[in-house]
């Protein structure tokens, strides 16, 4: 049964400021069209009262069907080194997730049952991403859901997929970040001019972040009370002239 807490159209989850993005009159419209701008964030684009209901539906229906995502630092990155200052760190992370690779997955079934997939597949969701991108985006975007608990993080990575022709020249990620009470802080650190010099909080109750990938970034460990967490509802959008349709987040399991 679909949850009444989750609207059929993403537009119905927006605040007055968020609706200005859809209308094309918000200052963030087209921000990612500038290749120098790789990341934008705002915590006033979602209706916080509605977000509380959506978050409660996620906690009640999806928390038990999330898959563990654990990629620790490989010990060989230390002990197999042969030269000083030759460190090479692959992407590391810890969280729980739904990958949307098969409709048979329990998490996907639960997300469909409560109406989350319907909202994230709604045309207003793509229209919102398009407004931020300043460029037409393809139909058929990829989905992923994550939940960061205390201590969960994503290490430095750039989300570049040169072996995938559809995304090798870049793509757009749109994140809806919904924090439970008890989250103290979590930060998104990203690069500018070759240095990890930029930082933005993702610990507000309702934050929208959008990325023009690839670029270097990482998410610090979440700090909060036991049981607290940050849900991330993630859409991956190809540019309309990129070719085939996206059916999942590129290389999500790597």
Buried (B, 14 or more C-beta within 10 A) or exposed (E): EBBEBBBEBBBBBBBEBBBBBBEEEBEBBBBBEEEEBBBBBBBBBBBEEBBBBBBBBBBEBBBEBBBEBEBEEEEEBEEEEEEEEEEEEEBBBBBBBBBBBEEEBEBBBBBBBBBBBBBBBBEBBBBBBBBBBBBEBBEEBBBBBBBBBBEBBBBBBEBBBEEBEBBBEBBBBBBBBBBBEEBEEBBBBBBBEEEEEBEBBBBBBBBBBBBBBBBBBBBBBBBBEEEBBBBBBBBBBBBEEBEEEBEBBBEBEE
